[in-house]
Amino acid sequence: MIDEFKTFALKGNVVDLAVGVIIGAAFSRIVSSLVEDVFTPLIGVVTGGLDFTNYFLPLSSEVTATTLAAAREQGAVIAYGSFVTATINFLIVAWVLFFVIRAINRLRAKQDAEVAAPSEAASEPAIPADVKLLAEIRDLLAGGAEKNSRTGPETH
């Protein structure tokens, strides 16, 4: 049973998936930082100081705080500013992945075209010189036989 698990766990697909998950988590942190530290402040500047992080809707009248952290301590809130930030995160990740996959597909298509070109030439094997010569002789003899059959037998 342990050997079966080792075989399963060390298959290429499982290892590739693990590497992808780890890289994806790191990429997610980078994108989150990009959104929170770069795009959100820029959007705030463009929209006149709009800051999504403290946008919330209190669910009870006991919540009187003006910041999200303080409001959460006072009671239940709907933090729609966090949702807007998560949506922006998603859109940025999707946009970046679109360009990454697009570049990968172009590289694969270019590589496939390079691989296919030599294989088409290789599919037709080179004809040896003696075979070419015999084919020419055969064609000449066939051409002479056709010529004789069209003109009929020679009569002297």
Buried (B, 14 or more C-beta within 10 A) or exposed (E): EEEEEEEEEEEEEEEEEEEEEEEEEEBEEEBBEBBBEEBBEEBBEEEEEEEBBBBBEBEEEEBEBEEBEEBBEEBEBEBEBBEBBBEBBEEBBEEBEEEEEEEEEEEEEEEEEEEEEEEEEEEEEEEEEEEEEEEEEEEEEEEEEEEEEEEEEEEE
